[in-house]
Amino acid sequence: MTSSRQPERSDDVVVVGPDPIHAETLLAEVSAPQCGAVMLFLGTVRDHSHGKDGVTHLEYEAYDGVVEEKIAEIVAEAREKWEIEKVMVMHRVGSLTVGEASVGVAVGAGHREEAFAAGRYIIDELKARVPIWKKEHWPGGAEWVREDLEHRQTS
């Protein structure tokens, strides 16, 4: 099931669901005449993880009704910190194969400094605070991974 929420500003869009993430969709949503900079981040499924080679796919699950609110909260925080115009955040749920985009963050701003800083903040905070879980699959096994702990260990 796809859920979408309009955060604090009507220019911002948050989408969590099973549909593929397309860079063109994110870019079109945050591009505007007043934006001299557009930052796009795509997180993709890779073929390995901490000490595991041959990851074949991931499964994502989200806490419906909470995840969108948490992402909107993070977007609002970014708006308080930086002068940004438009934001779109998308996250997949369901089964994803290697190479597929699992998360997308796009930020439109007047200048690159704000776009980069806000985009980095949004993805870092999303990974640390939003109730989305992933299960990694590889030949011979599978394991649920706590991305909030992984984020804190690698940042």
Chimera marker file (.cmm) of the C-alpha trace (Angstrom):
<marker_set name="trace">
<marker id="1" x="0.000" y="0.000" z="0.000" r="1" g="1" b="0" radius="0.5"/>
<marker id="2" x="1.339" y="3.415" z="-0.926" r="1" g="1" b="0" radius="0.5"/>
<marker id="3" x="0.886" y="6.223" z="1.522" r="1" g="1" b="0" radius="0.5"/>
<marker id="4" x="1.626" y="9.830" z="0.908" r="1" g="1" b="0" radius="0.5"/>
<marker id="5" x="1.616" y="12.826" z="3.200" r="1" g="1" b="0" radius="0.5"/>
<marker id="6" x="1.980" y="16.518" z="2.610" r="1" g="1" b="0" radius="0.5"/>
<marker id="7" x="4.339" y="17.835" z="5.310" r="1" g="1" b="0" radius="0.5"/>
<marker id="8" x="4.256" y="21.338" z="6.809" r="1" g="1" b="0" radius="0.5"/>
<marker id="9" x="4.497" y="23.058" z="3.421" r="1" g="1" b="0" radius="0.5"/>
<marker id="10" x="2.337" y="22.136" z="0.482" r="1" g="1" b="0" radius="0.5"/>
<marker id="11" x="5.479" y="22.161" z="-1.696" r="1" g="1" b="0" radius="0.5"/>
<marker id="12" x="6.857" y="19.136" z="0.169" r="1" g="1" b="0" radius="0.5"/>
<marker id="13" x="5.918" y="15.536" z="-0.605" r="1" g="1" b="0" radius="0.5"/>
<marker id="14" x="6.547" y="12.318" z="1.360" r="1" g="1" b="0" radius="0.5"/>
<marker id="15" x="5.729" y="8.961" z="-0.267" r="1" g="1" b="0" radius="0.5"/>
<marker id="16" x="6.226" y="5.526" z="1.297" r="1" g="1" b="0" radius="0.5"/>
<marker id="17" x="5.138" y="2.521" z="-0.724" r="1" g="1" b="0" radius="0.5"/>
<marker id="18" x="6.021" y="-0.363" z="-3.049" r="1" g="1" b="0" radius="0.5"/>
<marker id="19" x="6.267" y="1.598" z="-6.302" r="1" g="1" b="0" radius="0.5"/>
<marker id="20" x="9.697" y="2.075" z="-7.906" r="1" g="1" b="0" radius="0.5"/>
<marker id="21" x="11.535" y="5.335" z="-7.265" r="1" g="1" b="0" radius="0.5"/>
<marker id="22" x="12.460" y="7.312" z="-10.369" r="1" g="1" b="0" radius="0.5"/>
<marker id="23" x="14.987" y="10.139" z="-10.266" r="1" g="1" b="0" radius="0.5"/>
<marker id="24" x="12.958" y="12.059" z="-12.845" r="1" g="1" b="0" radius="0.5"/>
<marker id="25" x="9.933" y="12.124" z="-10.518" r="1" g="1" b="0" radius="0.5"/>
<marker id="26" x="11.958" y="13.517" z="-7.632" r="1" g="1" b="0" radius="0.5"/>
<marker id="27" x="13.704" y="16.104" z="-9.800" r="1" g="1" b="0" radius="0.5"/>
<marker id="28" x="10.472" y="17.294" z="-11.394" r="1" g="1" b="0" radius="0.5"/>
<marker id="29" x="8.848" y="17.729" z="-7.980" r="1" g="1" b="0" radius="0.5"/>
<marker id="30" x="11.568" y="19.990" z="-6.546" r="1" g="1" b="0" radius="0.5"/>
<marker id="31" x="12.599" y="21.937" z="-9.634" r="1" g="1" b="0" radius="0.5"/>
<marker id="32" x="11.320" y="25.511" z="-9.754" r="1" g="1" b="0" radius="0.5"/>
<marker id="33" x="12.404" y="28.880" z="-11.196" r="1" g="1" b="0" radius="0.5"/>
<marker id="34" x="13.522" y="30.094" z="-7.754" r="1" g="1" b="0" radius="0.5"/>
<marker id="35" x="15.752" y="27.040" z="-7.227" r="1" g="1" b="0" radius="0.5"/>
<marker id="36" x="19.325" y="27.586" z="-8.339" r="1" g="1" b="0" radius="0.5"/>
<marker id="37" x="20.258" y="24.209" z="-6.883" r="1" g="1" b="0" radius="0.5"/>
<marker id="38" x="18.598" y="20.808" z="-6.848" r="1" g="1" b="0" radius="0.5"/>
<marker id="39" x="20.140" y="18.043" z="-4.743" r="1" g="1" b="0" radius="0.5"/>
<marker id="40" x="19.192" y="14.429" z="-5.428" r="1" g="1" b="0" radius="0.5"/>
<marker id="41" x="20.172" y="11.425" z="-3.328" r="1" g="1" b="0" radius="0.5"/>
<marker id="42" x="19.258" y="7.857" z="-4.240" r="1" g="1" b="0" radius="0.5"/>
<marker id="43" x="20.028" y="4.975" z="-1.905" r="1" g="1" b="0" radius="0.5"/>
<marker id="44" x="20.250" y="1.687" z="-3.804" r="1" g="1" b="0" radius="0.5"/>
<marker id="45" x="20.387" y="-1.981" z="-2.871" r="1" g="1" b="0" radius="0.5"/>
<marker id="46" x="23.981" y="-3.209" z="-2.977" r="1" g="1" b="0" radius="0.5"/>
<marker id="47" x="25.280" y="-6.760" z="-3.355" r="1" g="1" b="0" radius="0.5"/>
<marker id="48" x="27.060" y="-6.883" z="0.007" r="1" g="1" b="0" radius="0.5"/>
<marker id="49" x="26.694" y="-5.818" z="3.608" r="1" g="1" b="0" radius="0.5"/>
<marker id="50" x="28.838" y="-5.822" z="6.732" r="1" g="1" b="0" radius="0.5"/>
<marker id="51" x="30.733" y="-9.099" z="6.357" r="1" g="1" b="0" radius="0.5"/>
<marker id="52" x="28.239" y="-10.581" z="3.889" r="1" g="1" b="0" radius="0.5"/>
<marker id="53" x="28.913" y="-10.995" z="0.190" r="1" g="1" b="0" radius="0.5"/>
<marker id="54" x="26.272" y="-12.013" z="-2.304" r="1" g="1" b="0" radius="0.5"/>
<marker id="55" x="23.286" y="-10.078" z="-0.945" r="1" g="1" b="0" radius="0.5"/>
<marker id="56" x="20.513" y="-10.905" z="-3.416" r="1" g="1" b="0" radius="0.5"/>
<marker id="57" x="17.696" y="-8.684" z="-2.236" r="1" g="1" b="0" radius="0.5"/>
<marker id="58" x="16.252" y="-6.689" z="0.644" r="1" g="1" b="0" radius="0.5"/>
<marker id="59" x="12.806" y="-6.569" z="2.202" r="1" g="1" b="0" radius="0.5"/>
<marker id="60" x="11.589" y="-3.297" z="3.701" r="1" g="1" b="0" radius="0.5"/>
<marker id="61" x="8.741" y="-2.870" z="6.157" r="1" g="1" b="0" radius="0.5"/>
<marker id="62" x="7.437" y="0.408" z="7.576" r="1" g="1" b="0" radius="0.5"/>
<marker id="63" x="5.283" y="1.355" z="10.536" r="1" g="1" b="0" radius="0.5"/>
<marker id="64" x="2.208" y="2.633" z="8.656" r="1" g="1" b="0" radius="0.5"/>
<marker id="65" x="0.792" y="5.880" z="9.896" r="1" g="1" b="0" radius="0.5"/>
<marker id="66" x="3.957" y="6.759" z="11.801" r="1" g="1" b="0" radius="0.5"/>
<marker id="67" x="6.679" y="6.690" z="9.170" r="1" g="1" b="0" radius="0.5"/>
<marker id="68" x="5.231" y="9.542" z="7.101" r="1" g="1" b="0" radius="0.5"/>
<marker id="69" x="4.819" y="11.724" z="10.207" r="1" g="1" b="0" radius="0.5"/>
<marker id="70" x="8.431" y="11.110" z="11.247" r="1" g="1" b="0" radius="0.5"/>
<marker id="71" x="9.757" y="11.964" z="7.779" r="1" g="1" b="0" radius="0.5"/>
<marker id="72" x="7.601" y="15.120" z="7.689" r="1" g="1" b="0" radius="0.5"/>
<marker id="73" x="9.013" y="16.081" z="11.096" r="1" g="1" b="0" radius="0.5"/>
<marker id="74" x="12.562" y="15.719" z="9.761" r="1" g="1" b="0" radius="0.5"/>
<marker id="75" x="11.716" y="17.812" z="6.684" r="1" g="1" b="0" radius="0.5"/>
<marker id="76" x="10.274" y="20.520" z="8.964" r="1" g="1" b="0" radius="0.5"/>
<marker id="77" x="13.493" y="20.481" z="11.012" r="1" g="1" b="0" radius="0.5"/>
<marker id="78" x="15.542" y="20.901" z="7.827" r="1" g="1" b="0" radius="0.5"/>
<marker id="79" x="13.365" y="23.887" z="6.889" r="1" g="1" b="0" radius="0.5"/>
<marker id="80" x="14.165" y="25.483" z="10.250" r="1" g="1" b="0" radius="0.5"/>
<marker id="81" x="17.902" y="25.026" z="9.705" r="1" g="1" b="0" radius="0.5"/>
<marker id="82" x="18.287" y="25.930" z="6.017" r="1" g="1" b="0" radius="0.5"/>
<marker id="83" x="16.557" y="28.116" z="3.472" r="1" g="1" b="0" radius="0.5"/>
<marker id="84" x="15.086" y="25.506" z="1.138" r="1" g="1" b="0" radius="0.5"/>
<marker id="85" x="12.204" y="25.766" z="-1.321" r="1" g="1" b="0" radius="0.5"/>
<marker id="86" x="10.920" y="22.261" z="-2.049" r="1" g="1" b="0" radius="0.5"/>
<marker id="87" x="11.470" y="18.739" z="-0.729" r="1" g="1" b="0" radius="0.5"/>
<marker id="88" x="10.401" y="15.275" z="-1.863" r="1" g="1" b="0" radius="0.5"/>
<marker id="89" x="11.224" y="12.086" z="0.046" r="1" g="1" b="0" radius="0.5"/>
<marker id="90" x="10.335" y="8.608" z="-1.207" r="1" g="1" b="0" radius="0.5"/>
<marker id="91" x="10.998" y="5.250" z="0.470" r="1" g="1" b="0" radius="0.5"/>
<marker id="92" x="10.167" y="1.802" z="-0.833" r="1" g="1" b="0" radius="0.5"/>
<marker id="93" x="8.584" y="-1.047" z="1.078" r="1" g="1" b="0" radius="0.5"/>
<marker id="94" x="8.477" y="-4.659" z="-0.064" r="1" g="1" b="0" radius="0.5"/>
<marker id="95" x="11.121" y="-6.737" z="-1.826" r="1" g="1" b="0" radius="0.5"/>
<marker id="96" x="13.876" y="-4.967" z="-3.778" r="1" g="1" b="0" radius="0.5"/>
<marker id="97" x="16.670" y="-6.489" z="-5.856" r="1" g="1" b="0" radius="0.5"/>
<marker id="98" x="20.272" y="-5.342" z="-6.189" r="1" g="1" b="0" radius="0.5"/>
<marker id="99" x="20.485" y="-2.023" z="-8.013" r="1" g="1" b="0" radius="0.5"/>
<marker id="100" x="16.957" y="-0.827" z="-7.227" r="1" g="1" b="0" radius="0.5"/>
<marker id="101" x="16.497" y="2.503" z="-5.434" r="1" g="1" b="0" radius="0.5"/>
<marker id="102" x="15.173" y="2.043" z="-1.907" r="1" g="1" b="0" radius="0.5"/>
<marker id="103" x="15.103" y="5.703" z="-0.878" r="1" g="1" b="0" radius="0.5"/>
<marker id="104" x="15.169" y="9.042" z="-2.647" r="1" g="1" b="0" radius="0.5"/>
<marker id="105" x="15.600" y="12.550" z="-1.261" r="1" g="1" b="0" radius="0.5"/>
<marker id="106" x="15.404" y="15.644" z="-3.435" r="1" g="1" b="0" radius="0.5"/>
<marker id="107" x="15.785" y="19.223" z="-2.241" r="1" g="1" b="0" radius="0.5"/>
<marker id="108" x="15.340" y="22.414" z="-4.224" r="1" g="1" b="0" radius="0.5"/>
<marker id="109" x="16.970" y="25.563" z="-2.852" r="1" g="1" b="0" radius="0.5"/>
<marker id="110" x="18.280" y="28.905" z="-3.961" r="1" g="1" b="0" radius="0.5"/>
<marker id="111" x="21.893" y="27.815" z="-3.460" r="1" g="1" b="0" radius="0.5"/>
<marker id="112" x="23.856" y="24.566" z="-3.358" r="1" g="1" b="0" radius="0.5"/>
<marker id="113" x="25.068" y="24.925" z="0.238" r="1" g="1" b="0" radius="0.5"/>
<marker id="114" x="21.497" y="24.798" z="1.555" r="1" g="1" b="0" radius="0.5"/>
<marker id="115" x="20.435" y="22.023" z="-0.827" r="1" g="1" b="0" radius="0.5"/>
<marker id="116" x="23.391" y="19.793" z="0.088" r="1" g="1" b="0" radius="0.5"/>
<marker id="117" x="23.165" y="20.420" z="3.832" r="1" g="1" b="0" radius="0.5"/>
<marker id="118" x="19.395" y="19.890" z="4.008" r="1" g="1" b="0" radius="0.5"/>
<marker id="119" x="19.536" y="16.763" z="1.841" r="1" g="1" b="0" radius="0.5"/>
<marker id="120" x="22.266" y="15.213" z="3.956" r="1" g="1" b="0" radius="0.5"/>
<marker id="121" x="20.392" y="16.034" z="7.151" r="1" g="1" b="0" radius="0.5"/>
<marker id="122" x="17.150" y="14.525" z="5.839" r="1" g="1" b="0" radius="0.5"/>
<marker id="123" x="18.683" y="11.208" z="4.737" r="1" g="1" b="0" radius="0.5"/>
<marker id="124" x="20.861" y="10.869" z="7.848" r="1" g="1" b="0" radius="0.5"/>
<marker id="125" x="17.969" y="11.564" z="10.212" r="1" g="1" b="0" radius="0.5"/>
<marker id="126" x="15.609" y="9.322" z="8.224" r="1" g="1" b="0" radius="0.5"/>
<marker id="127" x="18.040" y="6.412" z="8.576" r="1" g="1" b="0" radius="0.5"/>
<marker id="128" x="18.488" y="7.089" z="12.297" r="1" g="1" b="0" radius="0.5"/>
<marker id="129" x="14.910" y="7.841" z="13.421" r="1" g="1" b="0" radius="0.5"/>
<marker id="130" x="12.238" y="6.609" z="11.029" r="1" g="1" b="0" radius="0.5"/>
<marker id="131" x="10.572" y="3.222" z="11.776" r="1" g="1" b="0" radius="0.5"/>
<marker id="132" x="11.562" y="1.413" z="8.571" r="1" g="1" b="0" radius="0.5"/>
<marker id="133" x="13.186" y="-2.008" z="8.845" r="1" g="1" b="0" radius="0.5"/>
<marker id="134" x="15.151" y="-4.004" z="6.310" r="1" g="1" b="0" radius="0.5"/>
<marker id="135" x="15.876" y="-7.689" z="5.981" r="1" g="1" b="0" radius="0.5"/>
<marker id="136" x="18.962" y="-8.669" z="4.003" r="1" g="1" b="0" radius="0.5"/>
<marker id="137" x="18.884" y="-11.913" z="1.997" r="1" g="1" b="0" radius="0.5"/>
<marker id="138" x="21.942" y="-13.787" z="0.730" r="1" g="1" b="0" radius="0.5"/>
<marker id="139" x="22.544" y="-17.391" z="-0.349" r="1" g="1" b="0" radius="0.5"/>
<marker id="140" x="22.000" y="-19.492" z="2.737" r="1" g="1" b="0" radius="0.5"/>
<marker id="141" x="20.435" y="-16.925" z="5.010" r="1" g="1" b="0" radius="0.5"/>
<marker id="142" x="18.602" y="-13.743" z="5.853" r="1" g="1" b="0" radius="0.5"/>
<marker id="143" x="18.741" y="-11.256" z="8.717" r="1" g="1" b="0" radius="0.5"/>
<marker id="144" x="16.816" y="-8.200" z="9.919" r="1" g="1" b="0" radius="0.5"/>
<marker id="145" x="19.138" y="-5.200" z="10.191" r="1" g="1" b="0" radius="0.5"/>
<marker id="146" x="18.684" y="-2.242" z="12.542" r="1" g="1" b="0" radius="0.5"/>
<marker id="147" x="19.617" y="0.686" z="10.359" r="1" g="1" b="0" radius="0.5"/>
<marker id="148" x="19.467" y="3.122" z="13.254" r="1" g="1" b="0" radius="0.5"/>
<marker id="149" x="22.363" y="1.276" z="14.913" r="1" g="1" b="0" radius="0.5"/>
<marker id="150" x="24.193" y="0.814" z="11.609" r="1" g="1" b="0" radius="0.5"/>
<marker id="151" x="23.872" y="4.550" z="10.948" r="1" g="1" b="0" radius="0.5"/>
<marker id="152" x="25.313" y="5.495" z="14.307" r="1" g="1" b="0" radius="0.5"/>
<marker id="153" x="28.251" y="3.093" z="13.896" r="1" g="1" b="0" radius="0.5"/>
<marker id="154" x="29.221" y="4.311" z="10.422" r="1" g="1" b="0" radius="0.5"/>
<marker id="155" x="28.676" y="8.070" z="10.723" r="1" g="1" b="0" radius="0.5"/>
<link id1="1" id2="2" r="1" g="1" b="0" radius="0.2"/>
<link id1="2" id2="3" r="1" g="1" b="0" radius="0.2"/>
<link id1="3" id2="4" r="1" g="1" b="0" radius="0.2"/>
<link id1="4" id2="5" r="1" g="1" b="0" radius="0.2"/>
<link id1="5" id2="6" r="1" g="1" b="0" radius="0.2"/>
<link id1="6" id2="7" r="1" g="1" b="0" radius="0.2"/>
<link id1="7" id2="8" r="1" g="1" b="0" radius="0.2"/>
<link id1="8" id2="9" r="1" g="1" b="0" radius="0.2"/>
<link id1="9" id2="10" r="1" g="1" b="0" radius="0.2"/>
<link id1="10" id2="11" r="1" g="1" b="0" radius="0.2"/>
<link id1="11" id2="12" r="1" g="1" b="0" radius="0.2"/>
<link id1="12" id2="13" r="1" g="1" b="0" radius="0.2"/>
<link id1="13" id2="14" r="1" g="1" b="0" radius="0.2"/>
<link id1="14" id2="15" r="1" g="1" b="0" radius="0.2"/>
<link id1="15" id2="16" r="1" g="1" b="0" radius="0.2"/>
<link id1="16" id2="17" r="1" g="1" b="0" radius="0.2"/>
<link id1="17" id2="18" r="1" g="1" b="0" radius="0.2"/>
<link id1="18" id2="19" r="1" g="1" b="0" radius="0.2"/>
<link id1="19" id2="20" r="1" g="1" b="0" radius="0.2"/>
<link id1="20" id2="21" r="1" g="1" b="0" radius="0.2"/>
<link id1="21" id2="22" r="1" g="1" b="0" radius="0.2"/>
<link id1="22" id2="23" r="1" g="1" b="0" radius="0.2"/>
<link id1="23" id2="24" r="1" g="1" b="0" radius="0.2"/>
<link id1="24" id2="25" r="1" g="1" b="0" radius="0.2"/>
<link id1="25" id2="26" r="1" g="1" b="0" radius="0.2"/>
<link id1="26" id2="27" r="1" g="1" b="0" radius="0.2"/>
<link id1="27" id2="28" r="1" g="1" b="0" radius="0.2"/>
<link id1="28" id2="29" r="1" g="1" b="0" radius="0.2"/>
<link id1="29" id2="30" r="1" g="1" b="0" radius="0.2"/>
<link id1="30" id2="31" r="1" g="1" b="0" radius="0.2"/>
<link id1="31" id2="32" r="1" g="1" b="0" radius="0.2"/>
<link id1="32" id2="33" r="1" g="1" b="0" radius="0.2"/>
<link id1="33" id2="34" r="1" g="1" b="0" radius="0.2"/>
<link id1="34" id2="35" r="1" g="1" b="0" radius="0.2"/>
<link id1="35" id2="36" r="1" g="1" b="0" radius="0.2"/>
<link id1="36" id2="37" r="1" g="1" b="0" radius="0.2"/>
<link id1="37" id2="38" r="1" g="1" b="0" radius="0.2"/>
<link id1="38" id2="39" r="1" g="1" b="0" radius="0.2"/>
<link id1="39" id2="40" r="1" g="1" b="0" radius="0.2"/>
<link id1="40" id2="41" r="1" g="1" b="0" radius="0.2"/>
<link id1="41" id2="42" r="1" g="1" b="0" radius="0.2"/>
<link id1="42" id2="43" r="1" g="1" b="0" radius="0.2"/>
<link id1="43" id2="44" r="1" g="1" b="0" radius="0.2"/>
<link id1="44" id2="45" r="1" g="1" b="0" radius="0.2"/>
<link id1="45" id2="46" r="1" g="1" b="0" radius="0.2"/>
<link id1="46" id2="47" r="1" g="1" b="0" radius="0.2"/>
<link id1="47" id2="48" r="1" g="1" b="0" radius="0.2"/>
<link id1="48" id2="49" r="1" g="1" b="0" radius="0.2"/>
<link id1="49" id2="50" r="1" g="1" b="0" radius="0.2"/>
<link id1="50" id2="51" r="1" g="1" b="0" radius="0.2"/>
<link id1="51" id2="52" r="1" g="1" b="0" radius="0.2"/>
<link id1="52" id2="53" r="1" g="1" b="0" radius="0.2"/>
<link id1="53" id2="54" r="1" g="1" b="0" radius="0.2"/>
<link id1="54" id2="55" r="1" g="1" b="0" radius="0.2"/>
<link id1="55" id2="56" r="1" g="1" b="0" radius="0.2"/>
<link id1="56" id2="57" r="1" g="1" b="0" radius="0.2"/>
<link id1="57" id2="58" r="1" g="1" b="0" radius="0.2"/>
<link id1="58" id2="59" r="1" g="1" b="0" radius="0.2"/>
<link id1="59" id2="60" r="1" g="1" b="0" radius="0.2"/>
<link id1="60" id2="61" r="1" g="1" b="0" radius="0.2"/>
<link id1="61" id2="62" r="1" g="1" b="0" radius="0.2"/>
<link id1="62" id2="63" r="1" g="1" b="0" radius="0.2"/>
<link id1="63" id2="64" r="1" g="1" b="0" radius="0.2"/>
<link id1="64" id2="65" r="1" g="1" b="0" radius="0.2"/>
<link id1="65" id2="66" r="1" g="1" b="0" radius="0.2"/>
<link id1="66" id2="67" r="1" g="1" b="0" radius="0.2"/>
<link id1="67" id2="68" r="1" g="1" b="0" radius="0.2"/>
<link id1="68" id2="69" r="1" g="1" b="0" radius="0.2"/>
<link id1="69" id2="70" r="1" g="1" b="0" radius="0.2"/>
<link id1="70" id2="71" r="1" g="1" b="0" radius="0.2"/>
<link id1="71" id2="72" r="1" g="1" b="0" radius="0.2"/>
<link id1="72" id2="73" r="1" g="1" b="0" radius="0.2"/>
<link id1="73" id2="74" r="1" g="1" b="0" radius="0.2"/>
<link id1="74" id2="75" r="1" g="1" b="0" radius="0.2"/>
<link id1="75" id2="76" r="1" g="1" b="0" radius="0.2"/>
<link id1="76" id2="77" r="1" g="1" b="0" radius="0.2"/>
<link id1="77" id2="78" r="1" g="1" b="0" radius="0.2"/>
<link id1="78" id2="79" r="1" g="1" b="0" radius="0.2"/>
<link id1="79" id2="80" r="1" g="1" b="0" radius="0.2"/>
<link id1="80" id2="81" r="1" g="1" b="0" radius="0.2"/>
<link id1="81" id2="82" r="1" g="1" b="0" radius="0.2"/>
<link id1="82" id2="83" r="1" g="1" b="0" radius="0.2"/>
<link id1="83" id2="84" r="1" g="1" b="0" radius="0.2"/>
<link id1="84" id2="85" r="1" g="1" b="0" radius="0.2"/>
<link id1="85" id2="86" r="1" g="1" b="0" radius="0.2"/>
<link id1="86" id2="87" r="1" g="1" b="0" radius="0.2"/>
<link id1="87" id2="88" r="1" g="1" b="0" radius="0.2"/>
<link id1="88" id2="89" r="1" g="1" b="0" radius="0.2"/>
<link id1="89" id2="90" r="1" g="1" b="0" radius="0.2"/>
<link id1="90" id2="91" r="1" g="1" b="0" radius="0.2"/>
<link id1="91" id2="92" r="1" g="1" b="0" radius="0.2"/>
<link id1="92" id2="93" r="1" g="1" b="0" radius="0.2"/>
<link id1="93" id2="94" r="1" g="1" b="0" radius="0.2"/>
<link id1="94" id2="95" r="1" g="1" b="0" radius="0.2"/>
<link id1="95" id2="96" r="1" g="1" b="0" radius="0.2"/>
<link id1="96" id2="97" r="1" g="1" b="0" radius="0.2"/>
<link id1="97" id2="98" r="1" g="1" b="0" radius="0.2"/>
<link id1="98" id2="99" r="1" g="1" b="0" radius="0.2"/>
<link id1="99" id2="100" r="1" g="1" b="0" radius="0.2"/>
<link id1="100" id2="101" r="1" g="1" b="0" radius="0.2"/>
<link id1="101" id2="102" r="1" g="1" b="0" radius="0.2"/>
<link id1="102" id2="103" r="1" g="1" b="0" radius="0.2"/>
<link id1="103" id2="104" r="1" g="1" b="0" radius="0.2"/>
<link id1="104" id2="105" r="1" g="1" b="0" radius="0.2"/>
<link id1="105" id2="106" r="1" g="1" b="0" radius="0.2"/>
<link id1="106" id2="107" r="1" g="1" b="0" radius="0.2"/>
<link id1="107" id2="108" r="1" g="1" b="0" radius="0.2"/>
<link id1="108" id2="109" r="1" g="1" b="0" radius="0.2"/>
<link id1="109" id2="110" r="1" g="1" b="0" radius="0.2"/>
<link id1="110" id2="111" r="1" g="1" b="0" radius="0.2"/>
<link id1="111" id2="112" r="1" g="1" b="0" radius="0.2"/>
<link id1="112" id2="113" r="1" g="1" b="0" radius="0.2"/>
<link id1="113" id2="114" r="1" g="1" b="0" radius="0.2"/>
<link id1="114" id2="115" r="1" g="1" b="0" radius="0.2"/>
<link id1="115" id2="116" r="1" g="1" b="0" radius="0.2"/>
<link id1="116" id2="117" r="1" g="1" b="0" radius="0.2"/>
<link id1="117" id2="118" r="1" g="1" b="0" radius="0.2"/>
<link id1="118" id2="119" r="1" g="1" b="0" radius="0.2"/>
<link id1="119" id2="120" r="1" g="1" b="0" radius="0.2"/>
<link id1="120" id2="121" r="1" g="1" b="0" radius="0.2"/>
<link id1="121" id2="122" r="1" g="1" b="0" radius="0.2"/>
<link id1="122" id2="123" r="1" g="1" b="0" radius="0.2"/>
<link id1="123" id2="124" r="1" g="1" b="0" radius="0.2"/>
<link id1="124" id2="125" r="1" g="1" b="0" radius="0.2"/>
<link id1="125" id2="126" r="1" g="1" b="0" radius="0.2"/>
<link id1="126" id2="127" r="1" g="1" b="0" radius="0.2"/>
<link id1="127" id2="128" r="1" g="1" b="0" radius="0.2"/>
<link id1="128" id2="129" r="1" g="1" b="0" radius="0.2"/>
<link id1="129" id2="130" r="1" g="1" b="0" radius="0.2"/>
<link id1="130" id2="131" r="1" g="1" b="0" radius="0.2"/>
<link id1="131" id2="132" r="1" g="1" b="0" radius="0.2"/>
<link id1="132" id2="133" r="1" g="1" b="0" radius="0.2"/>
<link id1="133" id2="134" r="1" g="1" b="0" radius="0.2"/>
<link id1="134" id2="135" r="1" g="1" b="0" radius="0.2"/>
<link id1="135" id2="136" r="1" g="1" b="0" radius="0.2"/>
<link id1="136" id2="137" r="1" g="1" b="0" radius="0.2"/>
<link id1="137" id2="138" r="1" g="1" b="0" radius="0.2"/>
<link id1="138" id2="139" r="1" g="1" b="0" radius="0.2"/>
<link id1="139" id2="140" r="1" g="1" b="0" radius="0.2"/>
<link id1="140" id2="141" r="1" g="1" b="0" radius="0.2"/>
<link id1="141" id2="142" r="1" g="1" b="0" radius="0.2"/>
<link id1="142" id2="143" r="1" g="1" b="0" radius="0.2"/>
<link id1="143" id2="144" r="1" g="1" b="0" radius="0.2"/>
<link id1="144" id2="145" r="1" g="1" b="0" radius="0.2"/>
<link id1="145" id2="146" r="1" g="1" b="0" radius="0.2"/>
<link id1="146" id2="147" r="1" g="1" b="0" radius="0.2"/>
<link id1="147" id2="148" r="1" g="1" b="0" radius="0.2"/>
<link id1="148" id2="149" r="1" g="1" b="0" radius="0.2"/>
<link id1="149" id2="150" r="1" g="1" b="0" radius="0.2"/>
<link id1="150" id2="151" r="1" g="1" b="0" radius="0.2"/>
<link id1="151" id2="152" r="1" g="1" b="0" radius="0.2"/>
<link id1="152" id2="153" r="1" g="1" b="0" radius="0.2"/>
<link id1="153" id2="154" r="1" g="1" b="0" radius="0.2"/>
<link id1="154" id2="155" r="1" g="1" b="0" radius="0.2"/>
</marker_set>
